[in-house]
């Protein structure tokens, strides 16, 4: 073939819509062709064009043909419709599980939504089908939803036999039990440390009654004092948390163990003053919560990275085999 008639080289790309998990493989020779194919594959309405393509890793806008040609194969893109904005909730990298806006979390949140429960377990099952390591990133509520699904239904959804699904549900229960055991251990440690403080008189008598309930009861008195000005200044600037997250943070001990990882990141990266306003907590308690959420998030991501390393070593297979995954999980 003559050099002048050589066909343009195609670049393999992965494309998805903002806030969606499903991605499509596309081969395109230029940025214009990728935009065109993205609109067709993602069924983007003409009224939402022109679309903007950004890197899924960090939101970098890709609008230069030369830059596009320099990108490696299988680069991940997010298609933003006209008027859509990139946000950190679309990051697809170390936190690939974070693919929903806060509004999406509210929609999926299981609180009081009639027939939404049946759809929710299927959505969670699809996440497992894509990557079993998402078990580590799920909330306690999500784990319980999958445990409660009849084994035969879950097997059909995942296209696996029932013995494997029973093993999977047993593993989900182990993860749930382990989190509860960790919560109880932390409670015992806190009680022990508090008892030591009381024995050594580290905490003065006047400060001992400052429990969470007492602080809540004194809110009216505090509002009349110095905190009144800061509360009024921050009004309307709280963190948009779903009802489930609010309940978990306020009512559970070690609440970071009960949250899904996208909620952990939301709390961890929130403005401390806005979060304190939302939860009606003081600054120290809010900062302690954010630190705990950050540590739990880091621990889970380390586990996911370890599993991804196992997957990459499993003879080039796309996914770590179920049996190998479950055996590796038990070693944690």
KEKE-3310 file (N, C-alpha, C; in steps of 0.2 Angstrom, whole numbers, plus 5000, padded with zeros to 4 digits):
npx = (5004:5003:5011:5004:4991:4988:4978:4971:4977:4969:4963:4961:4948:4939:4923:4910:4895:4893:4891:4887:4889:4891:4902:4908:4917:4927:4934:4943:4949:4952:4948:4936:4929:4928:4920:4908:4905:4903:4892:4882:4883:4880:4868:4865:4855:4852:4849:4858:4870:4884:4895:4907:4922:4931:4945:4943:4950:4955:4947:4952:4950:4948:4952:4960:4967:4980:4984:4975:4980:4991:4988:4988:4983:4966:4962:4952:4937:4925:4909:4903:4887:4880:4881:4883:4894:4910:4914:4922:4916:4915:4927:4938:4948:4960:4949:4938:4925:4917:4905:4894:4883:4879:4865:4862:4865:4856:4844:4846:4847:4840:4829:4813:4807:4796:4795:4808:4818:4819:4825:4837:4845:4848:4856:4867:4871:4875:4886:4895:4896:4904:4915:4922:4929:4922:4914:4922:4920:4907:4893:4887:4873:4871:4878:4870:4858:4861:4864:4851:4845:4836:4845:4844:4839:4850:4860:4855:4855:4869:4873:4879:4882:4872:4879:4891:4886:4881:4892:4897:4888:4890:4902:4900:4892:4902:4910:4902:4900:4913:4915:4906:4911:4923:4918:4912:4924:4930:4921:4923:4936:4935:4927:4936:4947:4940:4937:4949:4953:4944:4948:4961:4958:4959:4950:4941:4929:4918:4918:4915:4901:4899:4892:4887:4873:4870:4876:4868:4856:4860:4860:4851:4855:4868:4867:4863:4874:4891:4892:4881:4883:4892:4884:4874:4881:4885:4873:4863:4874:4877:4883:4877:4870:4864:4849:4851:4865:4866:4859:4867:4879:4875:4869:4876:4889:4907:4904:4910:4912:4900:4897:4896:4910:4910:4903:4911:4921:4915:4911:4924:4931:4923:4920:4925:4918:4906:4901:4901:4890:4880:4878:4876:4887:4901:4918:4929:4924:4919:4930:4937:4929:4930:4944:4943:4935:4943:4954:4948:4944:4956:4961:4952:4954:4967:4965:4958:4967:4977:4969:4968:4981:4982:4973:4979:4990:4985:4987:4984:4970:4954:4947:4948:4947:4932:4934:4947:4947:4939:4946:4957:4951:4948:4960:4963)
npy = (4994:5011:5025:5037:5033:5028:5022:5032:5031:5022:5026:5018:5020:5023:5027:5037:5043:5058:5054:5041:5023:5014:5010:5013:5005:5013:5016:5029:5040:5054:5068:5074:5064:5055:5063:5063:5049:5046:5054:5046:5033:5035:5040:5054:5068:5079:5092:5093:5095:5105:5092:5091:5084:5076:5071:5056:5054:5066:5076:5085:5095:5090:5096:5098:5092:5087:5085:5075:5065:5062:5055:5040:5023:5017:5027:5034:5043:5056:5061:5077:5084:5099:5113:5105:5102:5098:5088:5083:5071:5063:5057:5045:5034:5031:5031:5024:5020:5030:5037:5044:5058:5068:5069:5058:5048:5051:5047:5033:5029:5019:5024:5023:5022:5015:5004:5004:4996:4983:4987:4992:4982:4975:4984:4985:4972:4972:4980:4971:4962:4968:4971:4962:4968:4979:4975:4979:4992:4995:5001:4997:4995:4992:4980:4972:4972:4965:4953:4949:4946:4933:4918:4911:4921:4931:4923:4921:4934:4937:4928:4916:4900:4893:4888:4895:4908:4907:4906:4918:4927:4922:4928:4941:4943:4940:4951:4961:4957:4958:4972:4976:4969:4977:4989:4987:4984:4996:5004:4998:5001:5015:5017:5011:5020:5032:5028:5028:5041:5047:5041:5046:5059:5067:5074:5088:5090:5099:5098:5085:5081:5084:5077:5070:5071:5080:5091:5093:5097:5109:5117:5128:5137:5140:5145:5158:5164:5166:5158:5161:5171:5164:5153:5160:5166:5155:5149:5140:5135:5122:5104:5094:5080:5064:5057:5044:5044:5055:5050:5039:5045:5052:5043:5031:5023:5024:5028:5029:5016:5011:5017:5019:5020:5031:5040:5041:5048:5060:5065:5066:5076:5087:5104:5109:5118:5119:5106:5104:5113:5107:5095:5100:5100:5102:5110:5102:5089:5087:5087:5076:5066:5068:5064:5051:5046:5048:5040:5027:5027:5027:5014:5005:5008:5004:4990:4987:4991:4981:4969:4972:4971:4957:4953:4957:4949:4937:4928:4936:4937:4945:4947:4944:4927:4920:4911:4912:4926:4926:4918:4926:4937:4931:4931:4943)
npz = (5000:4996:5003:5004:5004:5016:5029:5042:5059:5072:5088:5103:5115:5130:5135:5144:5151:5161:5178:5176:5177:5167:5153:5137:5124:5111:5095:5088:5076:5077:5087:5084:5078:5089:5097:5090:5089:5102:5105:5098:5103:5117:5116:5117:5117:5104:5108:5118:5114:5109:5115:5129:5131:5144:5154:5163:5174:5180:5176:5166:5152:5136:5121:5111:5096:5094:5107:5110:5102:5108:5119:5129:5123:5127:5135:5147:5145:5150:5145:5144:5144:5136:5146:5157:5172:5177:5191:5207:5210:5199:5198:5191:5196:5208:5216:5209:5212:5214:5207:5206:5209:5223:5223:5216:5225:5235:5228:5226:5239:5252:5259:5263:5250:5243:5229:5227:5232:5226:5214:5219:5224:5212:5206:5214:5213:5200:5201:5208:5198:5189:5196:5209:5220:5225:5235:5247:5247:5250:5259:5276:5275:5261:5260:5268:5261:5249:5256:5260:5248:5239:5236:5224:5215:5215:5210:5197:5192:5192:5184:5189:5197:5211:5222:5222:5224:5236:5244:5241:5247:5260:5262:5261:5273:5282:5281:5285:5298:5303:5303:5313:5324:5325:5327:5340:5347:5347:5354:5367:5369:5370:5381:5391:5390:5394:5407:5413:5412:5421:5433:5435:5436:5425:5417:5422:5435:5431:5417:5414:5411:5398:5387:5371:5371:5381:5375:5364:5371:5376:5365:5363:5373:5369:5357:5360:5364:5360:5348:5340:5331:5322:5317:5311:5301:5293:5289:5278:5271:5272:5272:5258:5263:5262:5269:5275:5277:5286:5297:5300:5304:5315:5324:5326:5334:5329:5315:5303:5299:5294:5283:5265:5253:5244:5252:5263:5257:5253:5266:5272:5263:5265:5269:5285:5293:5287:5288:5301:5304:5297:5305:5317:5326:5337:5333:5336:5337:5324:5316:5321:5317:5303:5301:5305:5295:5284:5287:5287:5274:5267:5271:5265:5252:5250:5252:5241:5230:5233:5230:5216:5212:5213:5204:5192:5191:5189:5178:5167:5166:5165:5176:5193:5197:5205:5216:5219:5223:5234:5243:5245:5251:5263:5269:5274)
capx = (5000:5007:5011:4999:4984:4988:4972:4972:4977:4963:4965:4956:4946:4933:4919:4904:4892:4894:4887:4885:4894:4892:4906:4908:4924:4926:4940:4942:4956:4953:4944:4929:4926:4926:4914:4902:4903:4901:4885:4878:4883:4877:4861:4865:4851:4855:4849:4863:4876:4890:4897:4914:4926:4936:4948:4939:4955:4955:4943:4955:4946:4952:4949:4965:4968:4987:4984:4971:4984:4997:4985:4989:4976:4961:4961:4945:4934:4918:4906:4898:4882:4880:4879:4886:4900:4914:4915:4926:4912:4916:4934:4939:4955:4960:4942:4934:4919:4914:4903:4887:4882:4875:4858:4861:4865:4849:4839:4848:4847:4835:4825:4806:4806:4792:4797:4815:4822:4821:4830:4843:4849:4851:4861:4873:4874:4879:4893:4899:4898:4909:4922:4920:4932:4917:4912:4925:4918:4900:4890:4884:4866:4871:4880:4864:4853:4863:4863:4844:4842:4836:4851:4843:4838:4856:4863:4852:4857:4876:4875:4883:4878:4870:4884:4896:4883:4880:4899:4898:4884:4893:4908:4897:4890:4908:4913:4897:4901:4919:4914:4902:4916:4927:4914:4912:4930:4932:4917:4926:4942:4933:4925:4942:4950:4936:4937:4956:4953:4940:4952:4966:4955:4961:4944:4938:4922:4914:4918:4913:4894:4898:4891:4883:4866:4870:4878:4862:4851:4862:4860:4848:4859:4874:4865:4862:4880:4896:4891:4876:4886:4895:4879:4870:4885:4885:4866:4862:4880:4879:4885:4871:4871:4858:4846:4854:4871:4865:4857:4872:4884:4872:4866:4880:4896:4911:4900:4914:4912:4894:4896:4900:4916:4909:4900:4917:4925:4911:4912:4931:4933:4919:4922:4924:4913:4899:4899:4899:4884:4875:4877:4876:4892:4907:4923:4933:4920:4918:4937:4938:4925:4933:4950:4941:4933:4949:4958:4944:4944:4963:4962:4948:4957:4973:4963:4956:4973:4980:4966:4969:4987:4981:4970:4984:4995:4981:4987:4981:4963:4951:4944:4951:4942:4928:4936:4953:4945:4936:4951:4961:4948:4948:4966:4963)
capy = (5000:5017:5029:5042:5030:5024:5024:5035:5026:5022:5025:5014:5025:5021:5033:5036:5049:5060:5051:5034:5018:5010:5014:5010:5005:5017:5018:5035:5043:5061:5070:5075:5057:5053:5066:5060:5042:5047:5056:5041:5027:5037:5043:5061:5072:5085:5099:5094:5096:5101:5089:5092:5078:5077:5065:5053:5053:5072:5081:5089:5096:5088:5100:5099:5086:5085:5082:5069:5060:5060:5051:5032:5019:5015:5032:5035:5050:5057:5066:5082:5088:5106:5115:5101:5104:5092:5088:5078:5065:5060:5055:5038:5033:5027:5031:5023:5018:5036:5038:5047:5064:5068:5068:5051:5045:5052:5043:5026:5028:5015:5026:5025:5023:5010:4999:5005:4991:4978:4989:4993:4976:4973:4989:4983:4966:4974:4982:4966:4958:4972:4971:4960:4971:4984:4973:4982:4999:4996:5003:4991:4994:4989:4973:4969:4972:4959:4946:4947:4944:4926:4916:4910:4928:4934:4919:4923:4941:4937:4922:4911:4894:4895:4887:4901:4914:4906:4908:4926:4930:4921:4932:4948:4942:4940:4958:4965:4955:4961:4979:4976:4968:4982:4995:4985:4985:5003:5006:4996:5005:5022:5016:5010:5026:5036:5026:5030:5048:5048:5039:5051:5066:5071:5078:5091:5088:5103:5096:5078:5080:5086:5071:5072:5072:5087:5097:5095:5100:5116:5121:5135:5142:5141:5150:5165:5167:5168:5154:5163:5174:5160:5149:5164:5167:5149:5147:5138:5133:5115:5099:5090:5073:5060:5055:5038:5046:5059:5045:5035:5049:5055:5038:5025:5024:5023:5029:5028:5009:5010:5021:5017:5024:5038:5044:5043:5054:5066:5068:5068:5082:5093:5110:5107:5122:5117:5099:5105:5116:5102:5090:5103:5097:5107:5109:5096:5082:5086:5086:5069:5062:5068:5061:5044:5044:5048:5033:5021:5027:5025:5007:5002:5009:4999:4983:4987:4990:4974:4965:4974:4968:4950:4952:4958:4943:4931:4925:4940:4937:4952:4948:4938:4921:4921:4907:4916:4932:4925:4915:4931:4941:4928:4932:4950)
capz = (5000:4995:5009:5003:5005:5022:5033:5049:5064:5076:5095:5107:5120:5134:5135:5148:5153:5168:5183:5174:5177:5161:5149:5130:5120:5105:5091:5084:5073:5079:5093:5081:5077:5096:5100:5086:5091:5109:5105:5096:5108:5123:5115:5119:5113:5100:5111:5123:5110:5108:5121:5130:5133:5149:5156:5169:5179:5184:5173:5161:5146:5130:5115:5106:5092:5095:5114:5110:5098:5112:5125:5128:5121:5132:5140:5149:5145:5152:5140:5147:5139:5136:5153:5163:5175:5180:5198:5209:5211:5193:5197:5190:5196:5214:5218:5203:5214:5215:5200:5207:5212:5229:5221:5214:5231:5238:5224:5227:5246:5253:5264:5262:5243:5240:5226:5225:5235:5222:5209:5222:5224:5206:5204:5218:5210:5193:5203:5209:5192:5186:5200:5216:5225:5227:5242:5252:5247:5251:5266:5279:5272:5255:5261:5271:5255:5245:5260:5260:5242:5238:5233:5217:5212:5215:5205:5190:5190:5191:5179:5192:5200:5218:5228:5222:5226:5243:5246:5241:5253:5267:5263:5263:5280:5286:5280:5289:5305:5305:5304:5319:5329:5325:5331:5347:5350:5348:5360:5373:5370:5372:5388:5395:5391:5398:5414:5415:5413:5427:5439:5436:5436:5419:5415:5428:5436:5427:5410:5413:5409:5391:5382:5365:5372:5384:5370:5360:5375:5377:5359:5363:5377:5366:5351:5363:5365:5355:5342:5337:5325:5317:5315:5306:5295:5289:5287:5271:5268:5275:5267:5256:5265:5262:5276:5278:5280:5292:5303:5302:5308:5322:5329:5326:5336:5324:5310:5297:5297:5291:5277:5258:5252:5241:5257:5267:5254:5254:5273:5273:5259:5266:5273:5292:5296:5284:5290:5308:5304:5295:5310:5323:5331:5338:5328:5337:5335:5317:5314:5323:5312:5296:5302:5305:5288:5280:5288:5284:5266:5265:5272:5260:5245:5250:5251:5233:5226:5234:5225:5209:5210:5213:5198:5187:5191:5188:5171:5162:5166:5166:5183:5197:5198:5211:5221:5222:5226:5241:5247:5246:5255:5270:5272:5276)
cpx = (5004:5006:5006:4992:4983:4982:4975:4972:4972:4966:4959:4954:4940:4929:4912:4901:4893:4889:4885:4891:4896:4897:4907:4915:4923:4933:4939:4949:4957:4947:4937:4926:4924:4920:4907:4900:4900:4893:4880:4878:4880:4870:4860:4860:4854:4855:4854:4870:4878:4892:4905:4917:4931:4939:4945:4944:4955:4951:4946:4951:4951:4949:4954:4967:4975:4987:4981:4976:4990:4995:4986:4982:4972:4961:4954:4942:4927:4915:4901:4894:4883:4877:4881:4892:4903:4914:4919:4923:4912:4923:4934:4946:4956:4953:4937:4927:4914:4911:4896:4887:4879:4868:4857:4861:4859:4844:4840:4847:4840:4829:4818:4804:4802:4795:4805:4820:4824:4826:4837:4848:4852:4856:4867:4875:4878:4886:4898:4901:4904:4916:4920:4923:4927:4914:4915:4923:4911:4899:4888:4876:4866:4873:4873:4859:4855:4863:4856:4841:4842:4842:4850:4842:4845:4860:4861:4855:4865:4878:4880:4879:4877:4875:4889:4893:4882:4887:4900:4894:4887:4899:4905:4895:4897:4911:4908:4899:4908:4919:4910:4907:4921:4924:4914:4918:4932:4928:4920:4932:4941:4931:4931:4946:4947:4937:4944:4956:4949:4944:4957:4964:4958:4956:4941:4931:4917:4913:4915:4906:4894:4898:4888:4876:4865:4872:4872:4857:4853:4862:4857:4852:4865:4873:4864:4868:4885:4895:4885:4878:4888:4889:4875:4874:4885:4879:4866:4868:4882:4881:4879:4872:4864:4855:4849:4861:4871:4863:4863:4877:4881:4871:4871:4887:4901:4907:4903:4914:4906:4893:4900:4905:4915:4906:4906:4921:4921:4912:4919:4933:4928:4922:4920:4918:4906:4897:4897:4892:4878:4873:4876:4881:4897:4913:4927:4930:4920:4925:4939:4935:4928:4940:4948:4939:4939:4953:4955:4944:4951:4963:4958:4952:4964:4971:4961:4962:4977:4976:4967:4976:4987:4978:4975:4989:4991:4981:4984:4974:4960:4949:4947:4945:4939:4932:4943:4952:4943:4941:4956:4958:4948:4955:4967:4962)
cpy = (5006:5021:5034:5039:5027:5027:5027:5030:5027:5022:5022:5019:5021:5028:5032:5043:5051:5057:5044:5030:5015:5014:5009:5010:5008:5017:5024:5037:5050:5062:5072:5069:5054:5056:5064:5053:5042:5049:5050:5035:5029:5040:5050:5065:5078:5091:5099:5094:5103:5098:5091:5085:5079:5070:5062:5053:5060:5078:5086:5089:5094:5091:5101:5093:5083:5082:5075:5063:5057:5055:5043:5029:5017:5020:5033:5042:5050:5062:5070:5085:5095:5109:5111:5103:5098:5093:5082:5071:5061:5056:5047:5036:5028:5027:5029:5021:5024:5039:5042:5053:5063:5066:5061:5047:5045:5047:5036:5024:5025:5018:5027:5025:5017:5004:4999:5000:4986:4980:4990:4987:4974:4978:4987:4976:4967:4976:4977:4962:4961:4971:4968:4964:4977:4982:4977:4989:5000:4998:4996:4990:4991:4982:4969:4967:4965:4952:4944:4945:4936:4923:4914:4916:4931:4930:4920:4929:4941:4932:4917:4905:4896:4893:4893:4907:4913:4908:4915:4929:4928:4926:4939:4948:4943:4948:4962:4963:4958:4968:4980:4975:4973:4988:4993:4986:4992:5006:5004:5000:5012:5022:5015:5017:5032:5035:5028:5037:5050:5046:5044:5058:5070:5076:5081:5090:5093:5101:5089:5077:5082:5081:5074:5075:5079:5092:5098:5099:5107:5120:5128:5140:5144:5146:5157:5168:5168:5164:5156:5167:5169:5155:5153:5165:5161:5146:5146:5136:5126:5110:5095:5083:5070:5058:5049:5040:5050:5055:5041:5039:5051:5049:5032:5027:5021:5023:5027:5020:5007:5013:5018:5022:5031:5042:5046:5049:5060:5069:5071:5075:5088:5098:5108:5111:5120:5111:5100:5108:5111:5097:5093:5101:5103:5105:5103:5089:5081:5084:5079:5064:5062:5064:5053:5042:5044:5042:5027:5021:5024:5017:5003:5002:5004:4992:4982:4986:4984:4969:4966:4971:4960:4949:4953:4953:4937:4929:4929:4940:4944:4953:4942:4933:4922:4917:4910:4922:4931:4922:4921:4936:4938:4930:4939:4951)
cpz = (5000:5002:5009:5005:5011:5026:5040:5054:5069:5083:5099:5113:5124:5136:5140:5149:5160:5173:5182:5175:5171:5156:5142:5127:5113:5102:5087:5082:5075:5085:5090:5080:5084:5098:5096:5088:5098:5109:5103:5101:5115:5123:5118:5114:5110:5103:5117:5120:5109:5115:5122:5133:5138:5151:5162:5175:5184:5181:5168:5155:5140:5124:5110:5102:5093:5102:5114:5107:5103:5118:5123:5126:5128:5137:5141:5149:5148:5147:5144:5142:5140:5143:5159:5165:5177:5187:5201:5210:5205:5193:5196:5190:5202:5217:5213:5205:5215:5209:5201:5210:5219:5228:5219:5220:5235:5235:5226:5235:5248:5257:5261:5254:5240:5236:5224:5227:5230:5216:5212:5222:5218:5204:5208:5215:5203:5195:5204:5203:5188:5189:5207:5221:5228:5234:5247:5253:5249:5258:5269:5277:5266:5255:5263:5265:5251:5249:5260:5254:5242:5234:5225:5213:5210:5210:5198:5188:5189:5187:5182:5195:5208:5223:5228:5225:5234:5247:5246:5246:5260:5268:5264:5270:5285:5286:5285:5297:5308:5307:5311:5325:5330:5329:5338:5351:5351:5353:5366:5375:5373:5379:5393:5396:5395:5406:5417:5416:5420:5433:5440:5436:5431:5417:5421:5428:5432:5420:5409:5409:5401:5386:5376:5366:5376:5380:5366:5364:5376:5371:5360:5367:5373:5360:5354:5364:5359:5348:5338:5330:5319:5314:5309:5300:5290:5287:5279:5267:5270:5270:5265:5257:5264:5269:5279:5281:5286:5298:5305:5306:5315:5327:5330:5329:5330:5317:5303:5294:5294:5285:5271:5257:5249:5247:5262:5264:5254:5261:5274:5269:5260:5270:5280:5295:5294:5287:5298:5309:5302:5301:5317:5329:5332:5333:5329:5335:5328:5314:5315:5318:5305:5296:5301:5298:5283:5281:5286:5277:5264:5266:5267:5253:5245:5249:5243:5229:5227:5230:5218:5207:5209:5206:5192:5186:5190:5181:5166:5161:5167:5173:5187:5198:5205:5217:5224:5225:5233:5245:5249:5251:5263:5273:5275:5284)
residu = (UNK:UNK:UNK:UNK:UNK:UNK:UNK:UNK:UNK:UNK:UNK:UNK:UNK:UNK:UNK:UNK:UNK:UNK:UNK:UNK:UNK:UNK:UNK:UNK:UNK:UNK:UNK:UNK:UNK:UNK:UNK:UNK:UNK:UNK:UNK:UNK:UNK:UNK:UNK:UNK:UNK:UNK:UNK:UNK:UNK:UNK:UNK:UNK:UNK:UNK:UNK:UNK:UNK:UNK:UNK:UNK:UNK:UNK:UNK:UNK:UNK:UNK:UNK:UNK:UNK:UNK:UNK:UNK:UNK:UNK:UNK:UNK:UNK:UNK:UNK:UNK:UNK:UNK:UNK:UNK:UNK:UNK:UNK:UNK:UNK:UNK:UNK:UNK:UNK:UNK:UNK:UNK:UNK:UNK:UNK:UNK:UNK:UNK:UNK:UNK:UNK:UNK:UNK:UNK:UNK:UNK:UNK:UNK:UNK:UNK:UNK:UNK:UNK:UNK:UNK:UNK:UNK:UNK:UNK:UNK:UNK:UNK:UNK:UNK:UNK:UNK:UNK:UNK:UNK:UNK:UNK:UNK:UNK:UNK:UNK:UNK:UNK:UNK:UNK:UNK:UNK:UNK:UNK:UNK:UNK:UNK:UNK:UNK:UNK:UNK:UNK:UNK:UNK:UNK:UNK:UNK:UNK:UNK:UNK:UNK:UNK:UNK:UNK:UNK:UNK:UNK:UNK:UNK:UNK:UNK:UNK:UNK:UNK:UNK:UNK:UNK:UNK:UNK:UNK:UNK:UNK:UNK:UNK:UNK:UNK:UNK:UNK:UNK:UNK:UNK:UNK:UNK:UNK:UNK:UNK:UNK:UNK:UNK:UNK:UNK:UNK:UNK:UNK:UNK:UNK:UNK:UNK:UNK:UNK:UNK:UNK:UNK:UNK:UNK:UNK:UNK:UNK:UNK:UNK:UNK:UNK:UNK:UNK:UNK:UNK:UNK:UNK:UNK:UNK:UNK:UNK:UNK:UNK:UNK:UNK:UNK:UNK:UNK:UNK:UNK:UNK:UNK:UNK:UNK:UNK:UNK:UNK:UNK:UNK:UNK:UNK:UNK:UNK:UNK:UNK:UNK:UNK:UNK:UNK:UNK:UNK:UNK:UNK:UNK:UNK:UNK:UNK:UNK:UNK:UNK:UNK:UNK:UNK:UNK:UNK:UNK:UNK:UNK:UNK:UNK:UNK:UNK:UNK:UNK:UNK:UNK:UNK:UNK:UNK:UNK:UNK:UNK:UNK:UNK:UNK:UNK:UNK:UNK:UNK:UNK:UNK:UNK:UNK:UNK:UNK:UNK:UNK:UNK:UNK:UNK:UNK:UNK:UNK:UNK:UNK:UNK:UNK:UNK:UNK:UNK:UNK:UNK:UNK:UNK:UNK:UNK:UNK:UNK:UNK:UNK:UNK:UNK)
# end
